[in-house]
Each structure stands twice: as C-alpha cells, then as structure tokens.
Amino acid sequence: MAERSSATSRVLAVIEEGVAASVPANIVLMRGLIEATTPAHIDTALAQARRRSQDAGPGQRLRAVEALWRSHPQAWHLIHDVLATADHGTGQTGIVDQSTSRWAATFDRLAETAPDAGMALYALGDPDLLAAATAEIVDWLDRYGLLRPDHDAVEIGCGNGRFLKALAPKLRFVTGLDVSAKLVMDARARCSSLENVRVNRTAGEDLGALATASVDLVLAVDVFPYLHLASQGVVDAHLRDAARLLRPGGSLVILNYAYGVDPTSQQVDLDRRATAHGLLVKRFAMGDFTLWDGTSHHLRKPTLADTFIAN
Ligand SMILES: C[S@@+](CC[C@H](N)C(=O)[O-])C[C@H]1O[C@@H](n2cnc3c(N)ncnc32)[C@H](O)[C@@H]1O
C-alpha cells in the first residue's frame, strides 16, 4: 500500500511539475508513465492533479495530458517493455554491459518488439505522433539553413530511417549509420526507392570508414547518450571523426548529448571536447521542439575566414 502511494506521489509530482512548466503533453505523460509502477498510478495521479488544479492555464494543459492518456491506453505497457529491454543501467538494476555491441543487440530486439517506441519513447508508440515529431525536427534543421540541395549529410544512429527518408528530398546525398543490423535493414527498406540514400552498418566505435571533408552536415538524434554509455573514448572518437568528415563551414548537430546529466554540465563537456577537435560551438538550447524535450547542440567546422578572424 505504502509502495503504491509513493509511486502515485512521484507520478503526481512529475505531472504537476511538467504541466506547470508548460512541458509538451506527450512528454508529461511519458514521464508520468515511466514513474508509474502500474497503469492505475497514472489514473490516480491524474485524478488528484485535476482536483488540485485551480489555475486555468495548467488546468487546460492537464486536460491535454488526460486526453492523450485516454487515447493511448497501451502506452504504459509499451514504455515499460522498452525500458525493460533497453536497461540504461541508471536505475536500481545496477551496472549492465553498455558496450556498443550490447546496444546493437538491444536495438535489434526493439526493432522487432517496439519499432516506433524503441526509436522515440515520447511518441508513445503512435506513428502519427512520431511522424509529427520527425517533421518538426526536419523543419527546424531547414530553418537553420542546414538542408540544401547541394549538401551531403551523414546521420549517426539513423535507426529505422525516419530522418533519412524525410531528409533525402532536401539534400544531395545522405548516408545513415547504425549499429543494429535489423534497423539497418529496416532503414534500407524504408528508403529503397530513394537513390540518394545509403545505409551502412557500423561497429559504433567511430566514423572511421567515411572520407575526410566529404559532408556538410553530421546529424545525431538521440544517439550520443548511447556513445556516452559505451565509453568516453567512443564519444571522443565520434567528435574527432565528425570534425574530420565535415567540409569547412559544415555543421554537426547533436540532439540530446547525454542522459541523466544536467544540461549545463552537458554543454560544458561538449564545449571542451569540441574545442579540442577544432569545432566551434554555435548554439546550445533546450525547448526547441514542441513534441520532444531533447537538447539541441549546433557545432560548426571553421572556414578559412573564421580562422583568419580568430587570428
Ligand atoms: C533512441 S534510437 C534513435 C534512432 C534515430 N536517431 C531516431 O531518432 O529515430 C538510438 C539509435 O542509436 C543507435 N546506436 C546506438 N549506439 C550506436 C553507435 N555506437 N553507433 C551508431 N548507432 C548507435 C541505435 O541502434 C538506435 O538506432
């Protein structure tokens, strides 16, 4: 009984905090579902939150969370299945193997059991929500002028190819890399009609096989956290190689850099490593997206003019 009420209090706390901070409804629900040890905890916490909510603004946002929960009743099971498969070793289960090969096997399994939720938990297994989140990120890249028909790109950790397909019409050529053999197959199938997309399997240790100064954009959506889990050497090798692959003026965009580390410390760490590999940090932000709470980090390979101005 005590366990049940403390779980409900935790769920209530994340829901009330999220609603008060105008966090997107799908993210509030996802955070609540993660805390809830049974689906009933969500029902109880939402009912309590409704009783306590006086204010019109948060009240409306709370109703949006409730509506989403009503329309996605399978989301609790889905999220807990994904978390049970993809043990990040940050919870009570203690230390687990975090090597790149273990993550390859984990994502192979998720590709079978939870193809959408395994890519993005915040879409609650809903393909329409996932498509909207993908489109929002692609629009964001476009707004920053990072997608051009004469530009080539590499996506690290391309998963099932949702971004490759959306990016292909806006770029000259895009290469996707992933450690999961199953996801590489899925991404190839998804992009089979696109001549300017290639998908390669990688061992996940670095970007070694790709040519120097061959791309204008290196994109990594929610994959750097897995590089961090693997090892600091793997993070560093990817930053070093991204700097090598980029043409002068090219961009490295990392959406989500590390899990469980506060955003300011993430940025300090990235600044230090990026500087060591000759990349300029252009922008760091939170809250760029309405359907995802990922952090955004934009780095750039300096041009000759940048180097001239700096000296
Ligand atoms: C959370 S999923 C995100 C997938 C995709 N970026 C998206 O947003 O749909 C993380 C992805 O990173 C891949 N991954 C994990 N470690 C990797 C590594 N060391 N190198 C390349 N891909 C990796 C996984 O196989 C998985 O496809």
The ligand as a Gaussian input file, in Angstrom:
#p B3LYP/6-31G(d) Opt

LIG

0 1
 C       16.987000       6.166000     -29.500000
 S       17.429000       5.474000     -31.032000
 C       17.291000       6.885000     -32.100000
 C       17.217000       6.486000     -33.530000
 C       17.056000       7.641000     -34.515000
 N       18.119000       8.597000     -34.420000
 C       15.715000       8.309000     -34.294000
 O       15.687000       9.361000     -33.604000
 O       14.715000       7.773000     -34.789000
 C       19.194000       5.302000     -30.884000
 C       19.821000       4.721000     -32.116000
 O       21.242000       4.762000     -31.994000
 C       21.769000       3.541000     -32.455000
 N       23.100000       3.395000     -31.823000
 C       23.394000       3.113000     -30.525000
 N       24.721000       3.120000     -30.341000
 C       25.285000       3.428000     -31.548000
 C       26.634000       3.615000     -32.010000
 N       27.678000       3.448000     -31.181000
 N       26.826000       3.948000     -33.310000
 C       25.769000       4.091000     -34.166000
 N       24.488000       3.909000     -33.786000
 C       24.240000       3.599000     -32.493000
 C       20.747000       2.508000     -32.082000
 O       20.879000       1.303000     -32.792000
 C       19.461000       3.270000     -32.390000
 O       19.107000       3.138000     -33.729000

